[in-house]
Amino acid sequence: MSPRTNFIKELKELSINLKEMAGSVEETYERLFASLRNKNEDEVNEIAASEKMFGDMQRAIESQCLFLITKQQPVASDLRVVTATLKVVTDIERIGDHVADMAELVLRLNMADLASYSPHLPAMIEAAKAMLHDATEAFFNRNIESAEKVIAADDIVDELFNKVKLDLITFLKNEGKDEDGCIDILMLSKYLEKIGDHAENIGHWEIFQETGNMKDVRLL
């Protein structure tokens, strides 16, 4: 097998591993809120302990990336792909961390109906989930147009975050109780907002791996 053929094979394996990790994080996100709806506390506890799994996946993929950079001497276009993967795996791992953090908050809230605190939370959960899915699809399909749509969609998540904050103020004024619950809901919505930010980052890294540009600045 020629060095180039071997490199292409290893690059495909890298993409498969990253896609598997992204799929696992997305599935865990969906499981969290499905478990909340079904009042499955055992599964939420399992999700709260998932951080280590995603950290292990991240380190394995980072090791692959560094091997390809140091041992295979990729050309510029290949180097963009490996570099983008090295960055995207960090965003995906952070999303996994945020899902685990949200699971802990759900447990602290005693599996309460999130919409009872803010009617905008279900829409924010769906918007962040869509951004995560669309961002990773854009990256793996090498689709700049889809990546640009993901980047634009972050404004929707930010707007919903602001609405959730206003809902919580209204909740406290009307109910006059459960301050701790409102703080936990605010933290949960902040994690959702951060997931949107990480998905936006993935969109930018897709554009980078095609063009070498990051936010209109030439990097490679």
LINVENCOR-V104162 format. One record per helix or strand of 2 or more residues. SS is the DSSP state (H for helix, E for strand). FROM is the first residue (numbers start at 0). TO is the last residue. If there is no record, write none. Layout:
[[SS	FROM	TO] [SS	FROM	TO]]
This chain:
[[H	2	36] [H	40	47] [H	50	71] [H	75	107] [H	113	115] [H	120	139] [H	143	174] [H	178	210] [E	212	213] [E	216	217]]
